[in-house]
Amino acid sequence: MGEPPKLLVQGLSKVFGGRRDGRVEAIASLDLTVNTGEFVTVIGPSGSGKSTLFNIIAGIEQPTSGVIAIDGDSSAQRAGKVGYMLQQPLLLPWRSVEENVMLGLDVRRVPRRQALAQARELLKRFGLAEFAQHYPATLSGGMRQRVALLRTVLFNHSFMLLDEPFGALDALTRLSLQMWLLDLWQSFHSSVLFITHDVREAILLSDRIYVLSARPARVLRVVEVDLPRPRRPEQLALEQAVTLEQELIALLLKEQKL
């Protein structure tokens, strides 16, 4: 038998509340797979349960039913098995860049000298060494996102959940970070599950795209992105990319009206 997928989600459902306080079905019978080394993106209407899905995978919430297996392990103890980055960088303002990057290692009680060495090596490798002693308040929005991404990588670069990390950035900074993320992903051979509302971003980054319905979230369509790697922004002008973008936008607009 071959190795199990990095992530396997089968028949996942999540219901909040009960009969007395109102029952909300967030996710209904959802299946999803991320193979080792894949970059997989989830898109869907606002409020469709994407962040709830990520919270369940990360172990922050538990499903109502279904199976979530990471590296073949379907136990309920998933905390610490993924690196999880939210849209906001959430850097600690009293810690320097290098201290923010090593935060996950501090939580895991890695010896400080070892954690510091790893953080400095990562900052040097990805061109941020000169900012190691800076504090978050002195950084641009794009730079703060870079620091938050490296913190996520250092916590667990094997499997990362990235919940719309570039949503608040301007178009040029966003494009720069997209290419930077692809370089980082390829360097570590990471498995990534990514949320975005930007269809073009999904096409540029992904091996595969899951399109979710409006709440309760179900998988409407699974798309394999057949563009060669390494990816470049100009590939978005190719006929196949433009056609795929139009199809996905039409699907999302139809679903948003429901």
Contacts in CASP RR format, 6 or more apart in sequence:
PFRMAT RR
TARGET T0000
AUTHOR 0000-0000-0000
METHOD contacts of the structure
MODEL  1
MGEPPKLLVQGLSKVFGGRRDGRVEAIASLDLTVNTGEFVTVIGPSGSGK
STLFNIIAGIEQPTSGVIAIDGDSSAQRAGKVGYMLQQPLLLPWRSVEEN
VMLGLDVRRVPRRQALAQARELLKRFGLAEFAQHYPATLSGGMRQRVALL
RTVLFNHSFMLLDEPFGALDALTRLSLQMWLLDLWQSFHSSVLFITHDVR
EAILLSDRIYVLSARPARVLRVVEVDLPRPRRPEQLALEQAVTLEQELIA
LLLKEQKL
3 36 0 8 1.000
4 69 0 8 1.000
4 71 0 8 1.000
4 72 0 8 1.000
5 33 0 8 1.000
5 34 0 8 1.000
5 35 0 8 1.000
5 36 0 8 1.000
5 69 0 8 1.000
5 72 0 8 1.000
6 34 0 8 1.000
6 35 0 8 1.000
6 36 0 8 1.000
6 37 0 8 1.000
6 38 0 8 1.000
6 70 0 8 1.000
6 71 0 8 1.000
6 158 0 8 1.000
6 159 0 8 1.000
6 191 0 8 1.000
7 32 0 8 1.000
7 33 0 8 1.000
7 34 0 8 1.000
7 57 0 8 1.000
7 68 0 8 1.000
7 69 0 8 1.000
7 70 0 8 1.000
7 159 0 8 1.000
7 191 0 8 1.000
7 193 0 8 1.000
8 33 0 8 1.000
8 67 0 8 1.000
8 68 0 8 1.000
8 69 0 8 1.000
8 72 0 8 1.000
8 74 0 8 1.000
9 30 0 8 1.000
9 31 0 8 1.000
9 32 0 8 1.000
9 33 0 8 1.000
9 53 0 8 1.000
9 57 0 8 1.000
9 66 0 8 1.000
9 67 0 8 1.000
9 68 0 8 1.000
10 31 0 8 1.000
10 66 0 8 1.000
10 67 0 8 1.000
11 29 0 8 1.000
11 30 0 8 1.000
11 31 0 8 1.000
11 65 0 8 1.000
11 66 0 8 1.000
11 67 0 8 1.000
12 27 0 8 1.000
12 29 0 8 1.000
12 30 0 8 1.000
12 31 0 8 1.000
12 32 0 8 1.000
12 53 0 8 1.000
12 56 0 8 1.000
12 63 0 8 1.000
12 65 0 8 1.000
12 66 0 8 1.000
12 67 0 8 1.000
12 68 0 8 1.000
13 25 0 8 1.000
13 27 0 8 1.000
13 28 0 8 1.000
13 29 0 8 1.000
13 30 0 8 1.000
13 63 0 8 1.000
13 64 0 8 1.000
13 65 0 8 1.000
13 66 0 8 1.000
13 216 0 8 1.000
14 25 0 8 1.000
14 26 0 8 1.000
14 27 0 8 1.000
14 52 0 8 1.000
14 56 0 8 1.000
14 61 0 8 1.000
14 63 0 8 1.000
14 64 0 8 1.000
15 23 0 8 1.000
15 24 0 8 1.000
15 25 0 8 1.000
15 26 0 8 1.000
15 64 0 8 1.000
16 23 0 8 1.000
16 24 0 8 1.000
16 26 0 8 1.000
17 23 0 8 1.000
17 24 0 8 1.000
24 215 0 8 1.000
25 215 0 8 1.000
25 216 0 8 1.000
26 49 0 8 1.000
26 52 0 8 1.000
26 215 0 8 1.000
26 216 0 8 1.000
26 217 0 8 1.000
27 49 0 8 1.000
27 52 0 8 1.000
27 53 0 8 1.000
27 56 0 8 1.000
27 63 0 8 1.000
27 216 0 8 1.000
27 217 0 8 1.000
28 216 0 8 1.000
28 217 0 8 1.000
28 218 0 8 1.000
29 218 0 8 1.000
30 53 0 8 1.000
30 212 0 8 1.000
30 217 0 8 1.000
30 218 0 8 1.000
30 219 0 8 1.000
31 219 0 8 1.000
32 40 0 8 1.000
32 42 0 8 1.000
32 53 0 8 1.000
32 210 0 8 1.000
32 219 0 8 1.000
33 40 0 8 1.000
34 40 0 8 1.000
34 159 0 8 1.000
34 191 0 8 1.000
34 192 0 8 1.000
34 193 0 8 1.000
35 191 0 8 1.000
36 191 0 8 1.000
37 189 0 8 1.000
37 190 0 8 1.000
37 191 0 8 1.000
37 192 0 8 1.000
38 191 0 8 1.000
38 192 0 8 1.000
38 207 0 8 1.000
38 208 0 8 1.000
39 182 0 8 1.000
39 185 0 8 1.000
39 192 0 8 1.000
39 194 0 8 1.000
39 205 0 8 1.000
39 206 0 8 1.000
39 207 0 8 1.000
40 192 0 8 1.000
40 193 0 8 1.000
40 194 0 8 1.000
40 206 0 8 1.000
40 207 0 8 1.000
40 208 0 8 1.000
40 209 0 8 1.000
40 210 0 8 1.000
41 193 0 8 1.000
41 194 0 8 1.000
41 195 0 8 1.000
41 196 0 8 1.000
41 201 0 8 1.000
41 202 0 8 1.000
41 205 0 8 1.000
41 206 0 8 1.000
41 208 0 8 1.000
41 209 0 8 1.000
41 210 0 8 1.000
42 50 0 8 1.000
42 53 0 8 1.000
42 193 0 8 1.000
42 194 0 8 1.000
42 195 0 8 1.000
42 209 0 8 1.000
42 210 0 8 1.000
42 212 0 8 1.000
43 195 0 8 1.000
43 196 0 8 1.000
43 197 0 8 1.000
43 199 0 8 1.000
43 202 0 8 1.000
43 209 0 8 1.000
43 210 0 8 1.000
43 211 0 8 1.000
43 212 0 8 1.000
43 248 0 8 1.000
43 252 0 8 1.000
44 50 0 8 1.000
44 197 0 8 1.000
44 211 0 8 1.000
44 212 0 8 1.000
44 213 0 8 1.000
44 252 0 8 1.000
44 255 0 8 1.000
45 212 0 8 1.000
45 213 0 8 1.000
45 214 0 8 1.000
45 252 0 8 1.000
45 255 0 8 1.000
45 256 0 8 1.000
46 197 0 8 1.000
46 256 0 8 1.000
47 214 0 8 1.000
47 215 0 8 1.000
48 212 0 8 1.000
48 213 0 8 1.000
48 214 0 8 1.000
48 215 0 8 1.000
48 217 0 8 1.000
49 212 0 8 1.000
49 215 0 8 1.000
49 216 0 8 1.000
49 217 0 8 1.000
50 163 0 8 1.000
50 195 0 8 1.000
50 212 0 8 1.000
50 217 0 8 1.000
51 163 0 8 1.000
51 195 0 8 1.000
52 61 0 8 1.000
52 217 0 8 1.000
53 217 0 8 1.000
54 84 0 8 1.000
54 161 0 8 1.000
54 163 0 8 1.000
54 193 0 8 1.000
54 195 0 8 1.000
55 61 0 8 1.000
56 62 0 8 1.000
56 63 0 8 1.000
56 68 0 8 1.000
57 68 0 8 1.000
57 70 0 8 1.000
57 78 0 8 1.000
57 82 0 8 1.000
57 161 0 8 1.000
57 193 0 8 1.000
58 78 0 8 1.000
58 79 0 8 1.000
58 80 0 8 1.000
58 82 0 8 1.000
58 83 0 8 1.000
58 84 0 8 1.000
58 161 0 8 1.000
59 76 0 8 1.000
59 78 0 8 1.000
59 79 0 8 1.000
60 79 0 8 1.000
62 76 0 8 1.000
67 74 0 8 1.000
68 74 0 8 1.000
68 78 0 8 1.000
70 78 0 8 1.000
70 81 0 8 1.000
70 82 0 8 1.000
70 159 0 8 1.000
71 81 0 8 1.000
73 81 0 8 1.000
80 155 0 8 1.000
80 156 0 8 1.000
81 156 0 8 1.000
81 159 0 8 1.000
82 156 0 8 1.000
82 159 0 8 1.000
82 160 0 8 1.000
82 161 0 8 1.000
83 152 0 8 1.000
83 155 0 8 1.000
83 156 0 8 1.000
83 157 0 8 1.000
83 159 0 8 1.000
83 160 0 8 1.000
83 161 0 8 1.000
84 152 0 8 1.000
84 160 0 8 1.000
84 161 0 8 1.000
84 163 0 8 1.000
85 148 0 8 1.000
85 149 0 8 1.000
85 151 0 8 1.000
85 152 0 8 1.000
85 160 0 8 1.000
85 161 0 8 1.000
85 162 0 8 1.000
85 163 0 8 1.000
85 165 0 8 1.000
86 163 0 8 1.000
86 165 0 8 1.000
87 163 0 8 1.000
87 164 0 8 1.000
87 165 0 8 1.000
87 167 0 8 1.000
87 168 0 8 1.000
88 168 0 8 1.000
89 136 0 8 1.000
89 141 0 8 1.000
89 144 0 8 1.000
89 145 0 8 1.000
89 147 0 8 1.000
89 148 0 8 1.000
90 148 0 8 1.000
91 100 0 8 1.000
91 136 0 8 1.000
91 144 0 8 1.000
91 147 0 8 1.000
91 148 0 8 1.000
91 151 0 8 1.000
92 99 0 8 1.000
92 100 0 8 1.000
92 103 0 8 1.000
92 136 0 8 1.000
93 135 0 8 1.000
93 136 0 8 1.000
93 137 0 8 1.000
94 135 0 8 1.000
95 103 0 8 1.000
95 135 0 8 1.000
95 136 0 8 1.000
96 132 0 8 1.000
96 133 0 8 1.000
96 134 0 8 1.000
96 135 0 8 1.000
97 123 0 8 1.000
97 128 0 8 1.000
97 131 0 8 1.000
97 132 0 8 1.000
97 133 0 8 1.000
97 134 0 8 1.000
97 135 0 8 1.000
97 136 0 8 1.000
97 139 0 8 1.000
97 147 0 8 1.000
98 116 0 8 1.000
98 119 0 8 1.000
98 120 0 8 1.000
98 123 0 8 1.000
98 132 0 8 1.000
98 133 0 8 1.000
99 119 0 8 1.000
100 136 0 8 1.000
100 147 0 8 1.000
100 148 0 8 1.000
100 151 0 8 1.000
101 119 0 8 1.000
101 122 0 8 1.000
101 123 0 8 1.000
101 147 0 8 1.000
101 150 0 8 1.000
101 151 0 8 1.000
101 154 0 8 1.000
102 115 0 8 1.000
102 116 0 8 1.000
102 118 0 8 1.000
102 119 0 8 1.000
102 151 0 8 1.000
102 154 0 8 1.000
103 151 0 8 1.000
103 155 0 8 1.000
104 151 0 8 1.000
104 154 0 8 1.000
104 155 0 8 1.000
105 114 0 8 1.000
105 115 0 8 1.000
105 118 0 8 1.000
105 119 0 8 1.000
105 154 0 8 1.000
105 155 0 8 1.000
106 112 0 8 1.000
106 115 0 8 1.000
107 155 0 8 1.000
108 155 0 8 1.000
110 118 0 8 1.000
118 154 0 8 1.000
119 132 0 8 1.000
119 150 0 8 1.000
119 154 0 8 1.000
120 129 0 8 1.000
120 132 0 8 1.000
122 150 0 8 1.000
122 153 0 8 1.000
122 154 0 8 1.000
123 129 0 8 1.000
123 131 0 8 1.000
123 132 0 8 1.000
123 150 0 8 1.000
125 187 0 8 1.000
126 146 0 8 1.000
126 150 0 8 1.000
126 180 0 8 1.000
126 183 0 8 1.000
126 184 0 8 1.000
128 143 0 8 1.000
128 146 0 8 1.000
128 147 0 8 1.000
128 150 0 8 1.000
131 139 0 8 1.000
131 143 0 8 1.000
131 147 0 8 1.000
136 144 0 8 1.000
136 147 0 8 1.000
139 147 0 8 1.000
140 173 0 8 1.000
141 168 0 8 1.000
141 169 0 8 1.000
141 173 0 8 1.000
142 169 0 8 1.000
142 173 0 8 1.000
142 176 0 8 1.000
142 177 0 8 1.000
145 165 0 8 1.000
145 166 0 8 1.000
145 169 0 8 1.000
145 177 0 8 1.000
146 177 0 8 1.000
146 180 0 8 1.000
148 165 0 8 1.000
149 162 0 8 1.000
149 165 0 8 1.000
149 177 0 8 1.000
149 180 0 8 1.000
149 181 0 8 1.000
149 184 0 8 1.000
152 160 0 8 1.000
152 162 0 8 1.000
153 160 0 8 1.000
153 184 0 8 1.000
153 188 0 8 1.000
153 190 0 8 1.000
157 188 0 8 1.000
157 190 0 8 1.000
158 188 0 8 1.000
158 190 0 8 1.000
158 191 0 8 1.000
159 190 0 8 1.000
159 191 0 8 1.000
159 192 0 8 1.000
159 193 0 8 1.000
160 190 0 8 1.000
160 191 0 8 1.000
160 192 0 8 1.000
160 193 0 8 1.000
161 193 0 8 1.000
162 181 0 8 1.000
162 192 0 8 1.000
162 193 0 8 1.000
162 194 0 8 1.000
162 195 0 8 1.000
163 195 0 8 1.000
164 195 0 8 1.000
164 196 0 8 1.000
164 197 0 8 1.000
165 177 0 8 1.000
165 181 0 8 1.000
166 173 0 8 1.000
166 174 0 8 1.000
166 177 0 8 1.000
166 178 0 8 1.000
166 196 0 8 1.000
166 198 0 8 1.000
166 201 0 8 1.000
167 174 0 8 1.000
167 196 0 8 1.000
167 197 0 8 1.000
167 198 0 8 1.000
169 177 0 8 1.000
174 201 0 8 1.000
175 233 0 8 1.000
178 201 0 8 1.000
178 204 0 8 1.000
178 205 0 8 1.000
178 233 0 8 1.000
179 233 0 8 1.000
181 205 0 8 1.000
182 205 0 8 1.000
182 230 0 8 1.000
182 231 0 8 1.000
184 190 0 8 1.000
185 192 0 8 1.000
186 229 0 8 1.000
186 230 0 8 1.000
194 202 0 8 1.000
194 205 0 8 1.000
194 206 0 8 1.000
196 202 0 8 1.000
199 245 0 8 1.000
199 248 0 8 1.000
199 249 0 8 1.000
199 252 0 8 1.000
200 236 0 8 1.000
200 245 0 8 1.000
202 209 0 8 1.000
202 248 0 8 1.000
203 209 0 8 1.000
203 225 0 8 1.000
203 227 0 8 1.000
203 236 0 8 1.000
203 241 0 8 1.000
203 244 0 8 1.000
203 245 0 8 1.000
203 248 0 8 1.000
204 231 0 8 1.000
204 233 0 8 1.000
204 235 0 8 1.000
204 236 0 8 1.000
205 231 0 8 1.000
206 225 0 8 1.000
207 224 0 8 1.000
207 225 0 8 1.000
208 222 0 8 1.000
208 223 0 8 1.000
208 224 0 8 1.000
208 225 0 8 1.000
209 222 0 8 1.000
209 223 0 8 1.000
209 225 0 8 1.000
209 248 0 8 1.000
210 219 0 8 1.000
210 221 0 8 1.000
210 222 0 8 1.000
211 219 0 8 1.000
211 220 0 8 1.000
211 221 0 8 1.000
211 222 0 8 1.000
211 223 0 8 1.000
211 248 0 8 1.000
211 251 0 8 1.000
211 252 0 8 1.000
212 218 0 8 1.000
212 219 0 8 1.000
212 220 0 8 1.000
213 219 0 8 1.000
213 220 0 8 1.000
213 255 0 8 1.000
213 258 0 8 1.000
214 255 0 8 1.000
214 256 0 8 1.000
214 258 0 8 1.000
220 251 0 8 1.000
220 255 0 8 1.000
221 251 0 8 1.000
223 244 0 8 1.000
223 248 0 8 1.000
225 244 0 8 1.000
226 240 0 8 1.000
227 235 0 8 1.000
227 238 0 8 1.000
227 240 0 8 1.000
227 241 0 8 1.000
228 235 0 8 1.000
235 241 0 8 1.000
236 242 0 8 1.000
236 245 0 8 1.000
END
